[in-house]
Structure formats: structure tokens, C-alpha cells
Amino acid sequence: MVGIDQKPEQSWFIDDDGDSLTYTVTSSKSDVVDVMIGHESYTDIFGQLLTDTRILVTAKTVGTSVITLTADDGKGGIKSVTFDIEVI
């Protein structure tokens, strides 16, 4: 079961069963912004290699788009959050 974390520290989504989550992201107006899921690897202060999942946004023109981020646990648990992004 996937839930939405109301006070996210590291992720907007939680899975009570500990299942791995797959993320997708969409833009309501792809003529305003393109969006995709990206990953960034870095080494923390203890020398451990970590990878973060990020939303990569490319502005294309002035306007507003609704971005929808969805998490899926592959077992029927799916949740989404939406937010507006404005290109000025």
C-alpha cells in the first residue's frame, strides 16, 4: 500500500509494506515544461554512495503547468501528488 507523506523529509511517498516504488511524472502542458524522473548519485560524509530520485524540469515557454508525480508499488498501491509550476 502506497501512502502520501504529509510532512516529507526525504520522499513524498511511503509504502507500509516496504515495497520498492516506481515513479512517473507528467506535465499537463508539455508546451510549457518537459518533466522526467532523474537520478543523482553522490557520496555522503561517511563515504557511502547514495542515489536520490529527482524531478527534472525543462522550461520551454512562459506559462503554468500542473505536474503530477505518481508512485506505484507494483502490487496495486498507487498514489499521486500534484503541484503547479510557473515559468516566468
VMD Tcl script that builds the backbone (N, CA, C; Angstrom):
set m [mol new atoms 264]
animate dup $m
set s [atomselect $m all]
$s set {name element resname resid chain x y z} {
  {N N MET 1 A 0.838 -1.175 0.000}
  {CA C MET 1 A 0.000 0.000 0.000}
  {C C MET 1 A 0.886 1.242 0.000}
  {N N VAL 2 A 0.644 2.150 -0.909}
  {CA C VAL 2 A 1.410 3.387 -1.001}
  {C C VAL 2 A 0.596 4.508 -0.377}
  {N N GLY 3 A 1.228 5.309 0.448}
  {CA C GLY 3 A 0.571 6.459 1.046}
  {C C GLY 3 A 1.361 7.725 0.761}
  {N N ILE 4 A 0.713 8.861 0.979}
  {CA C ILE 4 A 1.359 10.153 0.783}
  {C C ILE 4 A 1.818 10.673 2.133}
  {N N ASP 5 A 3.100 11.012 2.220}
  {CA C ASP 5 A 3.700 11.537 3.439}
  {C C ASP 5 A 3.378 13.024 3.519}
  {N N GLN 6 A 2.613 13.433 4.514}
  {CA C GLN 6 A 2.175 14.822 4.626}
  {C C GLN 6 A 3.291 15.774 5.047}
  {N N LYS 7 A 4.346 15.244 5.659}
  {CA C LYS 7 A 5.484 16.065 6.069}
  {C C LYS 7 A 6.757 15.382 5.578}
  {N N PRO 8 A 6.981 15.425 4.273}
  {CA C PRO 8 A 8.117 14.663 3.739}
  {C C PRO 8 A 9.458 15.242 4.137}
  {N N GLU 9 A 10.358 14.366 4.560}
  {CA C GLU 9 A 11.737 14.764 4.814}
  {C C GLU 9 A 12.611 14.330 3.651}
  {N N GLN 10 A 12.358 13.137 3.121}
  {CA C GLN 10 A 13.154 12.638 2.014}
  {C C GLN 10 A 12.295 12.202 0.847}
  {N N SER 11 A 11.028 11.889 1.066}
  {CA C SER 11 A 10.175 11.396 -0.001}
  {C C SER 11 A 8.741 11.822 0.242}
  {N N TRP 12 A 8.019 12.056 -0.831}
  {CA C TRP 12 A 6.593 12.368 -0.720}
  {C C TRP 12 A 5.776 11.118 -0.462}
  {N N PHE 13 A 6.364 9.944 -0.697}
  {CA C PHE 13 A 5.606 8.703 -0.626}
  {C C PHE 13 A 6.202 7.741 0.383}
  {N N ILE 14 A 5.320 6.957 0.994}
  {CA C ILE 14 A 5.730 5.907 1.902}
  {C C ILE 14 A 5.001 4.629 1.489}
  {N N ASP 15 A 5.613 3.490 1.744}
  {CA C ASP 15 A 4.966 2.213 1.477}
  {C C ASP 15 A 5.018 1.400 2.754}
  {N N ASP 16 A 3.845 1.138 3.330}
  {CA C ASP 16 A 3.758 0.437 4.614}
  {C C ASP 16 A 4.385 -0.949 4.579}
  {N N ASP 17 A 4.369 -1.578 3.399}
  {CA C ASP 17 A 4.909 -2.935 3.270}
  {C C ASP 17 A 6.399 -2.943 2.946}
  {N N GLY 18 A 6.983 -1.766 2.715}
  {CA C GLY 18 A 8.393 -1.679 2.366}
  {C C GLY 18 A 8.694 -2.049 0.928}
  {N N ASP 19 A 7.650 -2.090 0.081}
  {CA C ASP 19 A 7.858 -2.414 -1.332}
  {C C ASP 19 A 8.623 -1.293 -2.021}
  {N N SER 20 A 9.413 -1.666 -3.035}
  {CA C SER 20 A 10.099 -0.671 -3.854}
  {C C SER 20 A 9.056 0.099 -4.660}
  {N N LEU 21 A 9.300 1.383 -4.848}
  {CA C LEU 21 A 8.361 2.223 -5.588}
  {C C LEU 21 A 8.941 2.618 -6.933}
  {N N THR 22 A 8.072 2.642 -7.934}
  {CA C THR 22 A 8.415 3.134 -9.254}
  {C C THR 22 A 7.720 4.474 -9.419}
  {N N TYR 23 A 8.456 5.474 -9.912}
  {CA C TYR 23 A 7.914 6.817 -10.039}
  {C C TYR 23 A 7.707 7.195 -11.505}
  {N N THR 24 A 6.621 7.934 -11.751}
  {CA C THR 24 A 6.396 8.558 -13.055}
  {C C THR 24 A 5.999 9.999 -12.799}
  {N N VAL 25 A 6.276 10.854 -13.777}
  {CA C VAL 25 A 5.930 12.261 -13.651}
  {C C VAL 25 A 5.396 12.750 -14.991}
  {N N THR 26 A 4.356 13.581 -14.937}
  {CA C THR 26 A 3.777 14.130 -16.156}
  {C C THR 26 A 3.525 15.626 -15.985}
  {N N SER 27 A 3.466 16.315 -17.114}
  {CA C SER 27 A 3.153 17.740 -17.167}
  {C C SER 27 A 1.835 17.900 -17.919}
  {N N SER 28 A 0.943 18.724 -17.374}
  {CA C SER 28 A -0.340 18.944 -18.052}
  {C C SER 28 A -0.170 19.766 -19.320}
  {N N LYS 29 A 0.929 20.501 -19.410}
  {CA C LYS 29 A 1.199 21.335 -20.582}
  {C C LYS 29 A 2.649 21.154 -21.002}
  {N N SER 30 A 2.873 20.156 -21.842}
  {CA C SER 30 A 4.241 19.864 -22.265}
  {C C SER 30 A 4.820 20.964 -23.153}
  {N N ASP 31 A 3.970 21.874 -23.632}
  {CA C ASP 31 A 4.497 23.016 -24.379}
  {C C ASP 31 A 5.102 24.059 -23.439}
  {N N VAL 32 A 4.768 23.999 -22.137}
  {CA C VAL 32 A 5.313 24.925 -21.139}
  {C C VAL 32 A 6.560 24.328 -20.486}
  {N N VAL 33 A 6.459 23.088 -20.020}
  {CA C VAL 33 A 7.602 22.401 -19.402}
  {C C VAL 33 A 7.608 20.926 -19.773}
  {N N ASP 34 A 8.805 20.386 -19.933}
  {CA C ASP 34 A 9.012 18.942 -20.026}
  {C C ASP 34 A 9.464 18.475 -18.653}
  {N N VAL 35 A 9.006 17.316 -18.243}
  {CA C VAL 35 A 9.419 16.752 -16.956}
  {C C VAL 35 A 9.821 15.296 -17.145}
  {N N MET 36 A 10.753 14.863 -16.315}
  {CA C MET 36 A 11.160 13.463 -16.313}
  {C C MET 36 A 11.761 13.116 -14.963}
  {N N ILE 37 A 11.826 11.830 -14.681}
  {CA C ILE 37 A 12.464 11.351 -13.464}
  {C C ILE 37 A 13.954 11.201 -13.738}
  {N N GLY 38 A 14.760 11.718 -12.840}
  {CA C GLY 38 A 16.209 11.595 -12.955}
  {C C GLY 38 A 16.789 11.060 -11.662}
  {N N HIS 39 A 18.025 10.647 -11.727}
  {CA C HIS 39 A 18.705 10.113 -10.548}
  {C C HIS 39 A 20.054 10.801 -10.404}
  {N N GLU 40 A 20.397 11.123 -9.170}
  {CA C GLU 40 A 21.671 11.774 -8.885}
  {C C GLU 40 A 22.402 10.963 -7.825}
  {N N SER 41 A 23.614 10.557 -8.133}
  {CA C SER 41 A 24.428 9.815 -7.170}
  {C C SER 41 A 25.459 10.750 -6.542}
  {N N TYR 42 A 25.722 10.533 -5.280}
  {CA C TYR 42 A 26.706 11.337 -4.565}
  {C C TYR 42 A 27.261 10.526 -3.397}
  {N N THR 43 A 28.369 10.954 -2.854}
  {CA C THR 43 A 28.989 10.302 -1.708}
  {C C THR 43 A 28.735 11.159 -0.468}
  {N N ASP 44 A 28.185 10.536 0.572}
  {CA C ASP 44 A 27.917 11.292 1.792}
  {C C ASP 44 A 29.201 11.474 2.607}
  {N N ILE 45 A 29.097 12.126 3.753}
  {CA C ILE 45 A 30.282 12.444 4.553}
  {C C ILE 45 A 30.957 11.199 5.139}
  {N N PHE 46 A 30.254 10.055 5.098}
  {CA C PHE 46 A 30.822 8.809 5.607}
  {C C PHE 46 A 31.407 7.959 4.485}
  {N N GLY 47 A 31.408 8.496 3.258}
  {CA C GLY 47 A 31.963 7.776 2.124}
  {C C GLY 47 A 31.012 6.783 1.478}
  {N N GLN 48 A 29.747 6.816 1.892}
  {CA C GLN 48 A 28.760 5.895 1.333}
  {C C GLN 48 A 28.137 6.500 0.076}
  {N N LEU 49 A 28.050 5.718 -0.995}
  {CA C LEU 49 A 27.440 6.174 -2.232}
  {C C LEU 49 A 25.925 6.088 -2.108}
  {N N LEU 50 A 25.254 7.203 -2.327}
  {CA C LEU 50 A 23.798 7.277 -2.243}
  {C C LEU 50 A 23.249 7.771 -3.575}
  {N N THR 51 A 21.999 7.436 -3.865}
  {CA C THR 51 A 21.342 7.902 -5.081}
  {C C THR 51 A 19.985 8.485 -4.720}
  {N N ASP 52 A 19.718 9.697 -5.190}
  {CA C ASP 52 A 18.431 10.361 -4.997}
  {C C ASP 52 A 17.649 10.339 -6.299}
  {N N THR 53 A 16.341 10.227 -6.184}
  {CA C THR 53 A 15.451 10.343 -7.327}
  {C C THR 53 A 14.920 11.768 -7.341}
  {N N ARG 54 A 14.965 12.393 -8.518}
  {CA C ARG 54 A 14.564 13.794 -8.633}
  {C C ARG 54 A 13.648 14.009 -9.827}
  {N N ILE 55 A 12.875 15.084 -9.767}
  {CA C ILE 55 A 12.094 15.512 -10.923}
  {C C ILE 55 A 12.941 16.529 -11.669}
  {N N LEU 56 A 13.210 16.244 -12.929}
  {CA C LEU 56 A 13.969 17.169 -13.770}
  {C C LEU 56 A 12.979 17.936 -14.637}
  {N N VAL 57 A 13.065 19.259 -14.580}
  {CA C VAL 57 A 12.122 20.125 -15.287}
  {C C VAL 57 A 12.885 20.969 -16.301}
  {N N THR 58 A 12.386 20.997 -17.528}
  {CA C THR 58 A 12.952 21.848 -18.571}
  {C C THR 58 A 11.889 22.838 -19.013}
  {N N ALA 59 A 12.143 24.131 -18.755}
  {CA C ALA 59 A 11.205 25.176 -19.163}
  {C C ALA 59 A 11.287 25.381 -20.662}
  {N N LYS 60 A 10.099 25.554 -21.287}
  {CA C LYS 60 A 10.061 25.732 -22.735}
  {C C LYS 60 A 9.479 27.087 -23.144}
  {N N THR 61 A 8.514 27.579 -22.368}
  {CA C THR 61 A 7.892 28.861 -22.667}
  {C C THR 61 A 7.207 29.376 -21.406}
  {N N VAL 62 A 6.821 30.615 -21.398}
  {CA C VAL 62 A 6.121 31.223 -20.265}
  {C C VAL 62 A 4.742 30.579 -20.117}
  {N N GLY 63 A 4.370 30.273 -18.886}
  {CA C GLY 63 A 3.055 29.688 -18.614}
  {C C GLY 63 A 3.053 28.889 -17.336}
  {N N THR 64 A 1.940 28.227 -17.078}
  {CA C THR 64 A 1.770 27.405 -15.884}
  {C C THR 64 A 1.360 25.999 -16.294}
  {N N SER 65 A 1.896 25.009 -15.597}
  {CA C SER 65 A 1.565 23.612 -15.856}
  {C C SER 65 A 1.345 22.904 -14.530}
  {N N VAL 66 A 0.488 21.911 -14.529}
  {CA C VAL 66 A 0.277 21.069 -13.364}
  {C C VAL 66 A 1.167 19.837 -13.524}
  {N N ILE 67 A 2.008 19.606 -12.524}
  {CA C ILE 67 A 2.907 18.461 -12.523}
  {C C ILE 67 A 2.290 17.384 -11.634}
  {N N THR 68 A 2.245 16.163 -12.136}
  {CA C THR 68 A 1.719 15.033 -11.368}
  {C C THR 68 A 2.828 14.011 -11.177}
  {N N LEU 69 A 3.138 13.727 -9.916}
  {CA C LEU 69 A 4.131 12.723 -9.554}
  {C C LEU 69 A 3.384 11.532 -8.972}
  {N N THR 70 A 3.627 10.346 -9.540}
  {CA C THR 70 A 2.917 9.137 -9.131}
  {C C THR 70 A 3.913 8.081 -8.664}
  {N N ALA 71 A 3.564 7.408 -7.569}
  {CA C ALA 71 A 4.351 6.288 -7.059}
  {C C ALA 71 A 3.505 5.024 -7.162}
  {N N ASP 72 A 4.142 3.939 -7.593}
  {CA C ASP 72 A 3.456 2.661 -7.793}
  {C C ASP 72 A 4.303 1.564 -7.164}
  {N N ASP 73 A 3.695 0.755 -6.291}
  {CA C ASP 73 A 4.457 -0.320 -5.656}
  {C C ASP 73 A 4.414 -1.630 -6.445}
  {N N GLY 74 A 3.741 -1.620 -7.600}
  {CA C GLY 74 A 3.678 -2.807 -8.440}
  {C C GLY 74 A 2.725 -3.873 -7.933}
  {N N LYS 75 A 2.019 -3.577 -6.842}
  {CA C LYS 75 A 1.088 -4.551 -6.246}
  {C C LYS 75 A -0.295 -3.935 -6.061}
  {N N GLY 76 A -0.580 -2.917 -6.876}
  {CA C GLY 76 A -1.894 -2.272 -6.795}
  {C C GLY 76 A -1.912 -0.995 -5.978}
  {N N GLY 77 A -0.839 -0.694 -5.270}
  {CA C GLY 77 A -0.759 0.537 -4.487}
  {C C GLY 77 A -0.222 1.672 -5.342}
  {N N ILE 78 A -1.074 2.643 -5.626}
  {CA C ILE 78 A -0.689 3.782 -6.463}
  {C C ILE 78 A -1.226 5.055 -5.818}
  {N N LYS 79 A -0.357 6.062 -5.688}
  {CA C LYS 79 A -0.760 7.373 -5.167}
  {C C LYS 79 A -0.071 8.449 -5.988}
  {N N SER 80 A -0.710 9.618 -6.054}
  {CA C SER 80 A -0.160 10.749 -6.808}
  {C C SER 80 A -0.265 12.027 -5.999}
  {N N VAL 81 A 0.654 12.938 -6.251}
  {CA C VAL 81 A 0.580 14.308 -5.748}
  {C C VAL 81 A 0.701 15.225 -6.957}
  {N N THR 82 A 0.055 16.374 -6.871}
  {CA C THR 82 A 0.148 17.356 -7.952}
  {C C THR 82 A 0.580 18.705 -7.397}
  {N N PHE 83 A 1.231 19.480 -8.221}
  {CA C PHE 83 A 1.601 20.840 -7.871}
  {C C PHE 83 A 1.723 21.648 -9.139}
  {N N ASP 84 A 1.537 22.948 -9.007}
  {CA C ASP 84 A 1.668 23.861 -10.141}
  {C C ASP 84 A 3.113 24.338 -10.253}
  {N N ILE 85 A 3.544 24.522 -11.476}
  {CA C ILE 85 A 4.841 25.121 -11.726}
  {C C ILE 85 A 4.622 26.246 -12.727}
  {N N GLU 86 A 5.193 27.407 -12.433}
  {CA C GLU 86 A 5.020 28.571 -13.299}
  {C C GLU 86 A 6.375 28.972 -13.876}
  {N N VAL 87 A 6.395 29.120 -15.190}
  {CA C VAL 87 A 7.593 29.603 -15.886}
  {C C VAL 87 A 7.353 31.074 -16.173}
  {N N ILE 88 A 8.267 31.923 -15.698}
  {CA C ILE 88 A 8.108 33.374 -15.910}
  {C C ILE 88 A 9.279 33.938 -16.700}
}
mol reanalyze $m
mol bondsrecalc $m
mol representation Tube
mol addrep $m
